[in-house]
């Protein structure tokens, strides 16, 4: 994943629901259009982060889930 993000957070070592809670807290402080790169090793984030983005109407620009750490690039709407 080569896209540059405005912010990065690591949720490595954390398990559901902590990664989503941390992502939500960070995105609340961001401006519309800014991007957030998330690093995770929790297998549940593979489904939770895309679901979070759909529910909250943010855009999941890209994801790498073939190996850990998983990487998700989210754009705040």
Protein Blocks (a to p, Z undefined) as FASTA:
>chain_A
ZZdcfbdcdfehiacfklmmmmmmmmmmpcehiacddddfbfklmmmmmmmmmmnopacf
bacfkbccdddddddZZ
